[in-house]
Amino acid sequence: MIWLISKDMFYFIKNWSIEVFILTLVLHTIAFYFYAKYKNKKEAVILSKAINKVNK
């Protein structure tokens, strides 16, 4: 798509494509790690409340 608009822009971006891919992969991995950690804590609280409710 970029090549159709500007060949110079395409070749400029092409030089950085590997670095952008690696950076994207690393940032998505970090974001997933923190989201999973947050979600697990939230689910643990809900599960604890449900267990306490059953035990009473």
C-alpha positions in Angstrom: 0.0 0.0 0.0 2.8 2.4 0.9 4.7 1.4 -2.2 1.8 2.5 -4.3 1.8 6.0 -2.7 5.5 6.6 -2.4 8.4 4.3 -3.3 10.8 6.4 -1.3 8.7 6.1 1.8 8.4 2.3 1.3 12.2 1.8 1.1 12.7 4.1 4.1 10.3 2.0 6.2 11.6 -1.3 4.8 14.9 -0.6 6.5 13.3 -0.5 9.9 10.7 -3.3 9.5 12.7 -6.0 11.5 13.2 -3.6 14.4 9.6 -2.5 14.5 8.5 -6.2 14.4 10.8 -7.1 17.3 9.7 -4.0 19.3 6.0 -4.8 18.7 6.5 -8.4 19.8 8.3 -7.4 23.0 5.8 -4.7 23.9 2.8 -7.1 23.3 4.5 -9.8 25.4 5.0 -7.3 28.3 1.4 -6.0 28.0 0.0 -9.5 28.0 2.1 -10.4 31.1 0.7 -7.5 33.1 -2.8 -8.0 31.9 -2.7 -11.6 32.8 -1.3 -10.8 36.2 -4.1 -8.2 36.8 -6.8 -10.6 35.6 -5.6 -13.4 37.8 -5.7 -11.1 40.9 -9.2 -10.1 40.0 -10.4 -13.7 39.5 -8.7 -14.7 42.8 -10.7 -12.1 44.7 -14.0 -13.3 43.1 -13.2 -16.9 43.8 -12.3 -16.1 47.4 -15.6 -14.3 47.9 -17.5 -17.3 46.4 -15.7 -19.8 48.6 -16.3 -17.6 51.7 -20.0 -17.4 50.8 -20.3 -21.2 50.5 -18.5 -21.8 53.8 -20.7 -19.6 55.8 
